[in-house]
Amino acid sequence: MSEEQQKLLRIRDTIDAIDSKIQNLLNERATAAQEVARIKLAADPEAVFYRPEREAQVLRLVKERNAGPLDDESIARLFREIMSACLALEKPLNIAYLGPEGTFTQSAALKHFGHSIKMQSMSAIPDVFCEVESGGCDYGVVPVENSTEGVVSHTLDMFIRSPLSICGEVSLRINQNLMSYAKSPENIRVIYSHQQSLAQCRGWLDRHIGHDVERVAVSSNAEAAKMASADKHAAAIAGESAAELYDLHILERNIEDEPGNTTRFIVIGKQEVPASGKDKTSLMLASKNEAGGLHSMLTPLAKHKISMTRIESRPSRRGIWDYVFFIDVIGHKDDEDVKKAFDELSETASFFKILGSYPIAVL
């Protein structure tokens, strides 16, 4: 045996020993999680096991103490899966998401909760809300805005009447791929995709495909991939997981016009989330129908130095030209300055509703 082979053998023995220690520690952690479940259930048979603020704090600590060579995101993803597996020993979570299988929303749900969950595919955003409201699922994941195409209006509109709260957020880098049953784009006559994905790839399609190929908007990218798999003259724009699921060839990768194309998803549920230390709060407001109404309504945020990260308006459906505003601010609703600002806001706004305070996305 050469000296190089001997060195490799020693390193592999070291790796095997480390793996054994990791495995023992993982099972030790899982045993501790089971003990947490026993304590909680003894005190309350309806105990809530999923703690978004606690998980966010753990992942932040993981990234802060990371010394490499694994990068912060990689080490945090590993711990995300460890926590997911341990939580499943306490009580497996049932998550509703905008389907079908293979959508970016499913990818966002797995990124946020890990793979040790049960998943329920829903055909439309209102169905996700309904499933969580009825208790059929513990939480739901829906898209809320894209960095290129803006807000997902169907999600915002649901909050006008829904009693659910926002419990978390997920940011997902969106890579769009052109895929088909065919191995070449030459015979493609139609391209299916969600309307937002078609818009995100409009420039690339104009340059490389042209307007003679029909572009058809469908309910989701995964549905587009499913349709393309049944037609040798069709293609779809979707994520890589959809190509794997429906056995399609990826003809071109990363065809989105904006290289930083990112979609933000929100986690909806029934619980209020305590402060984690780095939080965001979403509000729904309506201003009084008078000159300067919106300005005066937002003045408390500036007065108490509350940073506003987003504002969107939507028809309230209560009357013609009557609008509600969706606002995201930095901070938790129980933070002293935020609470003061909200107390004043509730007095100046004609309608005021806190949609939820939740940890800022860690992954």
Secondary structure, DSSP 8 states (H G I E B T S, - for coil): --HHHHHHHHHHHHHHHHHHHHHHHHHHHHHHHHHHHHHHHHH-TT-----HHHHHHHHHHHHHS--SSS-HHHHHHHHHHHHHHHHHHH---EEEEESSTT-HHHHHHHHHH-SSSEEEEESSHHHHHHHHHTTSSSEEEEEEEETTTEE-HHHHHHTTT---EEEEEEEEE---EEEESSSSGGG--EEEEEHHHHHHTHHHHHHHT-TTSEEEEES-HHHHHHHHTT-TTEEEEE-HHHHHHTT-EEEES---SSTT-EEEEEEEES------SSEEEEEEEE--SSTTHHHHHHHHHHHTT--EEEEEEEE-SSSTT-EEEEEEEES-TTSHHHHHHHHHHHHHSSEEEEEEEEE----
